[in-house]
């Protein structure tokens, strides 16, 4: 159980909800007789998270849970499917139950959920893609405005609350600052006011999509 506790300590609410969703999917699959390939699959896991209002891509976290912590193991993989099994699901259940008791502060629990839901990584990825183009089309400009006027105000609101916890959410705070910097450059590009040297440095820095390490305790 110690590996699960370590993962929860490091990745907080993100690991909690991904593991909780994986367990629920596993239970549902077993009731329906769909566990032939494994305990849970990627698509069902994402669907479960979205049913809770969490729009998050758990791919990188699943790799960490498998390779670094040995909590899960891939048992089937194809071009469009991937299934895992728990190495010790009872330990995961127990660790989640203890983690739930440790949450304590409902406001911080809500904050952890919102940090996952705002999906800063997707914003950064979309802005990086825009900044890699020589010429912006109408769809690009609409996406920039959507980010600036709809998504970033929500992100900044969550950022302000997360900043009250010091370094606990440092990685999320860093990603938000990155998103704001990219948004500023994207607006300048849209207005034809971004210098070519600044544009090229932006594209190089943004070549590798950022992995959302939302927070650590």
Beta strands, then each sheet from edge to edge (+ up, - down):
strand 1: 40-41
strand 2: 72-77
strand 3: 82-86
sheet 1: 1+ 3- 2+
end
